[in-house]
Amino acid sequence: QVQFVESGGGLVQPGGSLRLSCVVSGFSLRNYAMGWFRQAPGKEREGISCISSSDGSASYANSVKARFTISRDNAKNTIYLQMNNLMPEDAGIYYCGKVDPYRLRNYGSCNKVDGYWGQGTQVTVSS
């Protein structure tokens, strides 16, 4: 069955960095556009970055642009999110998932396409 296993979160000081990983199983990663989602305390889950399956083109929410970088390694069934210059407002639980390739390509938006979620990985940014 489809599974997502996120890892790499933790406690970091403002200005610090983390690298999140998401190992997928139950489908062939190379065939799907993928994204990272964040749920901050008291807020809805939002798509913050996604990457196409075809040419690796990526999209970012304005709040993380120029600080976060998404990447993928299809051979390892893994996507990554390098997060630099972290700020307190980046705190939350981070999830990965499949996204709509049409909306990514035409609107640069990261929209989840199914109901599968992993357990997420917690990111805390605090001094």
N, C-alpha and C positions, 0 to 999 in steps of 0.2 A: 504494500500500500504506500501511498504518498506520505513521505515524512520529511520534516525539516528539523535539523538539530543546530541551534545557534549557540555560539560560545564566544568568549573573549571579552565579555563585559567585566566591570569591576568599579572600584573607587579610584578616582583620579582627581588631581587638583586642577583648578581652572588653568587653561593654557597647555594642559597635558594632552597626551595622545593615547588612543586605543585602536586595536585592529580586531574587528569582529569577523567571525567566520560562520558560514552556514553550509553544512553538509546536507545534501539532498539525496533521497532514495525513492524508488518506486516509479521513476520516470527518467527519461534521458535529458539531462540538463541542457545539452547543446541545442535542443529543439525549442527552448522556451526563453522568452524575455523574463527577467527576474528583477526583483526589487527588495529594498529594505523599508521597513515601516517602523514607526516609533509611537509608543503610547506613553505620553507624559502623565504624571499624576493628575487626576481630575479632568483629563482631556480625552478626546476621541483619538483612535489610532489614525495616523496619517502616513502617506507614502512620502519618503524623503529623498529616495534615490532609486533609479532603476537603470537597467542595462539591456540592450537588445541582444538577441541570439545571433543575429546575422553579422553585423559589422562591429559589435562592441560599443556602439554609440551609447552615450549615457545622458541622463537627465537628473537635475538636482533641484530640490526645493530651495527657494531663495535663502531660507534660514541657514542652510548648510553649504551653499555654493562657495567654492574656493577654499573650503576647509575639509570637506569629506571627498573621498574618492572611492567609487565602486569598481570592482573588477571581478573577473570570473576565471576559473580554471576548469574547463569542461572535463578534462581527463581525470580530475580529482573530485568531480561532482560537487564543487564548492564555489560559493561566491563570497566575496570579502567586502568589508567596508572599512577603509582607513579613515580614522577620524583624528584630525589635528586641531590644535587651538580650541580645545573643548571649553564650553561655557556652561554655567549652571543650568541654563535653559535647554541644554542638550540631554539632560537627565531623563531617564525613562526606561521602559522595556523595549528592546529592539527585536523585531521579527523579520524573517525573510519570507518570500513567497513568489508565486508566478504572477506576472502582470500582463495586462492587455497590450499586445504589440502594436495594434493599430493606434491606440490612444498615445502610446509612447512615441511612435514615429510621427504622428500628425499634430499632437498637442503638447508633447513633452511631459505628459502626466503619468503618474504611477498608480494604476488602478488594479487592485487585486482581482483575479479572475475565478477563484474558487474559494471554498470554505476551509481549506486546510491551513492550520497554524501549528507552529512548533511551540515549545515552552518559552521561547524568548530568552534573551540575556539582558540582565539588569546593568544599566550604566548610571553611576552616581558621580556627579561633579561637585566637589565641595573642598574647601580649604580646611 
